[in-house]
Amino acid sequence: MDTHGQNRITDKLDEIVNDQWRNPDDYLEPLTGVPHSKLRIGQFRLGAECDYADKKLDVYTIERRGSAYKPGDD
């Protein structure tokens, strides 16, 4: 991943966890067949989940959108 992609993802994650008006779950979309949700940032899709007990956003995967989608994904 190039530096621009890394910065874009980092900036968006910072925005999500610091947004005073929206809950982090508002940014996530359900994903079929896996226990976590998806988050779209530009050309990337992240597998992520909110952990309210520890006050953090867990990121499990980062993939380009074209290669991330598989049959059955919503």
Buried (B, 14 or more C-beta within 10 A) or exposed (E): EEEEBEEBBEEBBEEBEEEEEEEBEEBBEEBEEEEBBBBBBEEBBBBBBBEEEEEEBEBEEBBEEEEBEEEEEE
